[in-house]
Amino acid sequence: MEPISFGTDGWRGIMARDFVFDRLQLVAAAVAGYVESRGLAPRGMVVGYDNRFLSEHFARAVAEVLTGRGIPVFMPATSVPTPVAAFAVRHLKAAGAVMLTASHNPPEYNGIKFIPDYAGPALPPITRAIEENIQRLAPGFVPGQGDLDQAEAAGLWRELDVKAAYLDHLGTLVDLPAVGRAGRKIICDPMFGAGTGYLEEALARAGVPTETLHGYRDPLFGGHLPDPTAGFLGPLRERVTAAGAVLGLALDGDADRFGLIDADGTFVAPNTFLPLLYRYLLVDRGIKGPATRSVATTHLLDRLAAKYGQTVLETPVGFKYIGQNLLEQGCVLGGEESGGLSIKGHVPEKDGILAGLLAAEMVAVTGQSLGELSRRLAEEVGSLTSTRVDLHTDAAGKQKVLDRLTTYRPASLGGVPVAETSTMDGVRFLLQDGGWALVRASGTEPVFRLYVEAATSEQSAAMVREVRASLQI
């Protein structure tokens, strides 16, 4: 079996091969050891889970380990979104949360992530400490056989229900009455995931007419990834246009990522939406402050920040770094091209439910579609075409490409001189006209991700061809 290691957002594996109960309980014991080492155990732990196969049983196995060590556990009776588990940490002042989810991965995967007491993704020093605990415990580890009935009788297990409190909190961040006054229908697609019912209830509170697709548990997610990207949102696109809805709002399997369909059926990528939202916060809401984004996310945010006297803080890929800037640097918006977003005043965890509701507010308040808002933004700061290509190889080929990357320093790409090279996360080439290309290796697979942003689609395509030819991939 593959060794247990934490990737960008927790440990994930294929169920019955890598992700099995014994190994999961080992990870739970390692998390418990970390919490105990910081003296936080008496505050208790939230244990949440998504709609994947066996997730509720995996969650019970984790709860057995924690309560067996005397750590109180708060666990819901049904699945919860990752951002709701993070909110529960803050709401209950808990020591942290363990969330059983593989997010948008294929149905055969499950995973576990630790959300520390600050209610955001665990930073590398924390995951390293947990991995060290795993290595220390593994040789003689015996899986626990705790009894949750006894734990409940001892006051160590309590049922968690924070949905109403979470929705109340969203009501302080989003102008839902404005969405209700607009009176336009919105179609929701939780993609069979843990976010089912959250968008709908938030909108229903404001009297917004809604309709839901795929709003029930299916551990196979309809036969495809629970990933709210253009290729998987065909049914939502069709229903939005057929119903004359103003928006389609989609969530991934654990509701921490968002997908948007405009009124005309157009998929609105995160790289398009993030600048629209930042402008809305700065101009329409009058909230001033920096934004933070990953190195792989659109530089239109930078153009907007410059225009309105603000700054953008760049981070490596991983929402944990963005969340840290939201906590510590006063950023009003944090986002990444893969569909993660949060704002000032919320938990420093990506939240697809919040993102969808903010999109609904923006459309209602401005009276313009996302497409119209995008065209206005282009008139103001120009436009950039964003492209991402996943380049697959094998283990030997991956090492060869990594070797080439150490010396690959092109003088120009797409006919534009390279002005600056960054190795913050992968290798990124910034061009004189504001375009850029980034090559990042996956930490777990023989895959390279090539991100390109350019003034035109033709220039973007040329940059992709040149990078691939030079790296021979």
Number of C-alpha atoms within 10 A of each C-alpha: 7 8 7 19 16 21 15 17 20 21 21 22 19 16 16 11 11 17 22 14 17 14 16 23 24 23 27 25 25 22 27 25 20 21 22 15 10 9 11 17 22 14 18 24 31 27 26 33 30 29 28 28 17 14 22 21 13 23 26 18 22 30 30 24 24 28 24 19 17 17 23 25 28 21 25 20 11 14 23 28 30 32 29 29 30 30 25 27 27 19 14 16 15 24 26 29 30 26 27 32 28 28 29 23 19 19 22 16 20 27 25 27 26 28 28 23 20 21 27 30 28 25 19 14 9 16 22 14 14 24 19 15 19 22 14 12 16 15 8 7 14 11 16 17 11 18 15 20 11 13 21 15 10 12 13 22 23 16 13 19 16 17 19 12 14 18 20 12 14 19 17 11 16 18 18 23 16 17 25 20 13 17 14 16 19 24 24 27 27 32 32 24 29 29 30 27 17 22 25 22 16 21 21 14 13 17 16 22 15 17 17 21 16 17 18 17 19 16 20 16 21 13 10 13 19 28 27 27 23 16 9 15 22 13 11 26 23 14 18 25 18 12 13 15 21 24 28 31 28 31 33 28 32 33 32 26 29 26 28 31 27 22 21 18 22 17 23 17 19 24 23 22 21 27 24 21 19 26 19 20 19 18 12 13 11 10 14 17 20 23 29 27 30 22 24 30 23 26 24 23 27 21 19 23 21 13 12 13 10 16 18 20 16 20 21 16 21 21 28 22 23 32 31 22 23 26 18 8 15 17 24 22 25 30 28 25 22 21 25 24 27 27 24 18 16 20 22 27 29 30 26 30 29 27 29 22 22 21 24 28 21 25 21 22 15 12 12 13 18 27 17 13 19 18 12 13 18 13 9 12 15 13 19 21 18 24 16 17 12 14 15 14 15 11 11 9 15 20 14 14 18 17 12 14 16 11 8 14 15 13 13 16 22 19 11 17 15 21 14 13 16 12 14 12 16 21 20 22 23 21 22 13 12 17 25 27 25 22 26 20 20 15 11 10 12 16 18 21 17 22 24 28 28 24 16 14 15 11 19 24 16 15 24 19 14 15 20 13 10 14 15 11 15
